[in-house]
Amino acid sequence: MGIINITDDSFYEGSRYNDPQSIVRGARKMVNEGVDIIDAGAFSSRPGATPISEEEEFDRLHMALYALRNEFPELVISVDTYRASIAETMVKEYKVDIINDISGGEMDPEMIKTIGKLKVPYIIMHMKGTPENMQKEPEYDNIVDEILRFFGSKVSTLVKEGVNDIIVDPGFGFGKTLEHNYTLLNHLDSFRMLELPIMVGISRKSMIYKILDVHPEESLNGTTAVHMAALLKGANILRVHDVKPAKETVKIFDEIVKGGKQTL
């Protein structure tokens, strides 16, 4: 899944696109590199980010999706939003394929019912708090158990509302300390018990660049290392800034798995 941020303040400058021409250029590069899904988001969810209005989010997404659908009519597109009204409009007007909700239905009580009506796949992410306050000393008794319970409750509600295609995202960096993130990565295989696809969004995040003492722009090598670890622990979808390196990582991972099935 390749990231298109229609923002001017996302934490990684290389993911920001502010006009139709740059959006199409960025998407074309990702398509040429083998992207499977483009994820378009119009608000920054970095720690401390200030929310934007619903009208501004709609205007940004309208610009982006109009350009993307005209240029790539068959492209699988996900929209990153926590607002039910935005999700409904984008699915109906632009045939958006997936809704990616960083709040797991917590920031808009109408979201889950709306997804049930729309009948589109739904990515449910765990976040403790909101982007404004999520990194203010988050605490867990047992982070894996708490997130598993969160998903268990949410999945039950989603199924009751008629949502059948559910993807879970543990929410690396969203209300988690550095230690929390690596505990979560080490136990990512625990989420297989949900029997749902697992998505991870760890590309160029602080859990990587802080360990390496570099900037996000210098964290691609670390990102690749963490992507391989996530795949080995059961990740099914990588949400990334850099499609080609991620595709190469998946290709090597596939060979590792294939080799493990051979009898010596």
Protein Blocks (a to p, Z undefined) as FASTA:
>chain_A
ZZdddbfkbfblklgcfbfklmmmmmmmmmmnopabdcddfbdfbehiacddfklmmmmm
mmmmmmmmmmmmmbccddddfbfklmmmmmmmnopabdcdfknommomklmmmmmmnopa
cdddddehjfklmmgopacfblmlmmmmmmmmmmmmmmmnopabdcddehgoiapafklm
mmmmmmmmmmmmnopacdddfehpaklmmmnopafklmmmmmmmmmmmmmmnopabdcdf
blmlmmmmmmmmmmmmmmmmpcZZ
